[in-house]
Amino acid sequence: VVDALVEREELCSTSVGDGFAIPHCKIQGLSQIAIALARFKEGSEFGGAGHDPVRFVFVVLSPPDQPAAHLQVLSQVARVLKRRELRSELLTAGDAAEVVRAICRVAEEEGL
């Protein structure tokens, strides 16, 4: 998984700015899409020079035979991350429970 994500990142950065990135790749053997969230206390270099340090990484792993679903999930994650108030809540969240509550609230508002 790490090798596939690094390979994908070398093609083009998945940083979406403001401290967030959505690295993604297709993994042979998966039967469904998996999403993981990583949060860093300090900003991490991501995507090379010219990109903001990343504090939140939404990792999307998909089966190769589900390209439409892969794109739909990426679109949904990107759409909710466009909300300035959500990004602010995530960056200032005190713990994982606050992060989950903020994401669930916005997902419900978006009908996801």
N, C-alpha and C positions, 0 to 999 in steps of 0.2 A: 504494500500500500504506500509506504513512504517513498519508494523508488518511483512509483507511478505518479505520485503527487509532485515530486521534485521534477520529474521529466515534463509534466504538464506546466509547471511553473516556469521552466526554462523557455517554453514556447512564448509565453506572454504572462505578465504578472496578473494575478487574480485579486490584487488589492483594489478595493473600490473607494479608497480614501477615508479620511476622518478616523483612522485607526481600525478599519475593518477589512477583511479579505474573505473571499469565498473560493478557496482551492477546491478543485473537483477533478474527478477522473472516473474512468470506467474500469471495473475490476472483474476479470473472468471468474466465474464461480459464484458470484452473488446472485441471489434469487430475487432480491428487492433492493430498493434504494435505502441507503443508510446515511443519516446526518449526525454529525458530531460537532460539538462546540468546545472550543478551547479559549480560555481567557488568560491573558498574561498581565501580571501586575505592572511590569514595565513594558514599554513598546518594544517590539521585536522587529529587526530588519526583515523586510519581506518585499520581494519584487525588485530589489536592487536600488540603485541611486535614483533620487527623484520621487520616491514614494514615501508617504508618511509611515512612521513606525506603526506597526499593527498591534492592537491589544486584544482583538476578538477575531477568531478564525472559525468560520462556519464551513466544515468539511463535508462535501457531498460525494458519496461513492455510489456508483450505479452499475447495474449489469449492462454489458455491451449491447444486449438485444432490446434495450428500452430507451432509445435515444429521445423520443418525444417526452417521456416522463422525466428524463434527466434535464432537459431544457425547461420543462415546466417548473420543476423544483428550483432550479437556479433562478428562474424569473421571479418566483414567489419570494425567495430569500432576498434577492436584490430589491424587490418592491418594498418589503417591510423595512429594509435598511435605509431606504430613502427618507424615512420619517426621522426628522431631526430630533424630535422628542424621544423617540425610542433609542437612538444612538446615545443621546445624553443620559438617559436612564441606565443603559447598559454600562456606560463608562463610569458612572458614579455608584453603581449597585454595590451594596456592602457585602453581599454573599450570593451564593448560587441560587437560593430561593428567590431573591429579588430579580435576578436575571430571568429565571424561568417564568415568574409572574408577568414581567414586562413583555416577554416574547409571546406568552399565551394570550395576554390581553390584546395585543396588536393582531395576532393571528385570528382571533375571534372577530375583531373589528373588520378585518379584511375578508372574512368568510373562508379562511383556510383550514 
